[in-house]
């Protein structure tokens, strides 16, 4: 039995639970989070034990996942890794299709129905939603979130902490800057600067993220 522990928690809790449940011979043993989140989780009537991060002590039989995704998970991930020596597992749904030449870094989460082409690189603590398709030689830097149904062609690079919205399409040879956000359904035909939001078909500038 593989005992997963989710360190931190946000809106993707259901996705983590579904992927772990699909593994077989695995369970979500507990959630460890900030005290402010414990109250929220207790009100949700979960059947999963919840523990305070302040009193958390790693155990040898536990496998760890970082439950805070994207930009807001960076500080927690680095704290747990550097100060407590925790390493994060890579969580992959059994029906995802992944090229033998692709590389998935620690802490990444790959949902059901994902297709990852040849020589794709997924960085640390990235989240890939259901049915996402990656063309060859695409690179995700660390802490990227790709929401369900997005399609990324070949030779794309997505900068750290960027968010690709549900059903978005990005053509090949495009660079998405750090912490940029692609709105759901957008079709991206050219590079997107860092900390910029784009939307529409074709995607155009919407706003700057401060």
Beta strands, then each sheet from edge to edge (+ up, - down):
strand 1: 2-7
strand 2: 26-33
strand 3: 49-52
strand 4: 62-66
strand 5: 91-92
strand 6: 97-98
strand 7: 103-104
strand 8: 109-110
strand 9: 115-116
strand 10: 121-122
strand 11: 127-128
strand 12: 133-134
strand 13: 139-140
strand 14: 145-146
strand 15: 151-152
strand 16: 157-158
strand 17: 163-164
strand 18: 169-170
strand 19: 175-176
strand 20: 181-182
strand 21: 187-188
strand 22: 196-199
strand 23: 204-208
sheet 1: 3+ 2+ 1+ 4+
sheet 2: 5+ 8+ 11+ 14+ 17+ 20+ 22+ 23-
sheet 3: 6+ 9+ 12+ 15+ 18+ 21+
sheet 4: 7+ 10+ 13+ 16+ 19+
end
